[in-house]
């Protein structure tokens, strides 16, 4: 068996090690100071490598940030999924609110990493890697499941539209709330906003 | 009468003229290339003044951007208010959807100027000028009016919470939609998303 797998060369191993270290360093920098703190020269100094070596393992700094974003997305997805398991069964409305509150808390506790998910410039949709879309798809599937129970008459397209509308809505509340752009909204008011929105959207269905 | 008003000096007039020209230049730059295009040296060259002269009329570049944002906010508010006047009477739900579609269209047609409203870093809420909050308040009042008709039993606080929740929600749909972060959502789908969200939130009230 093992003979059919190509044994990694020392160069491969060094490359993988540098790649992992660069992601760790970039993650810590984004967490502390945001996207603007990802600078090739400083990364190279911290990773103890040449600046050019970064571009041997990533096509550009955006590629490195995408790798950090992948980790952030997985951590977010895992927390949302855990909250679904812990939520009471057969209460799809409560499930949606719980998930959204987890999203709010994750964004509040990891603000810079979460902002990087959305602030990274991608010139075209083509730049979005497949694995990124797959992670997004998994998150949407978690939202769609209770929605299908709330709206049993919805077509597949309608569920999908509502899933994206609600994700975007909760994202907007969290984003403007954490930016404090809508003055004087304390954290628990944000939780209320999310709950009132989702309750109203979904309670209509049962009448 | 006129003797009680202080006649502006030539220096005052020059200052006002420079101020207006700098706002025009910054507005054109933001419109074309976004917030990052507002740079003191380039502004000074275009306005044909010394770099230091900029700081005689604005405390810093953020102050200049805030002035541009003030114009943008007024233009946005005027379009939303016009759409309310044109909307059919006694249909608060349709009014909310119309306003939101105007918001989407304004953001799509003036993306960089609209982004600047939200992307300008303000270190604390204290940095937000009073006139800015007043413009935001006017926009919220336009949203609150139909909401009060949809939810006649809501307290003042509940109307306010719902106003901010819906503004943030529509903002989230527009933002992620225009960023194309939720892959494959064409413009008319964004309009549908807004309509389905607002219809569901408000139709529950009449049952």
Interface residues (C-beta under 8 A of the other chain):
Chain A: X118 X125 X128 X133 X136 X158 X161 X162 X164 X165 X166 X167 X168 X169 X170 X171 X172 X173 X175 X176 X177 X179 X180 X181 X182 X183 X184 X185 X189 X192 X193 X194 X196 X197 X200 X201 X202 X203 X204 X205 X207
Chain B: X118 X125 X128 X133 X136 X158 X161 X162 X164 X165 X166 X167 X168 X169 X170 X171 X172 X173 X175 X176 X177 X179 X180 X181 X182 X183 X184 X185 X189 X192 X193 X194 X196 X197 X200 X201 X202 X203 X204 X205 X207
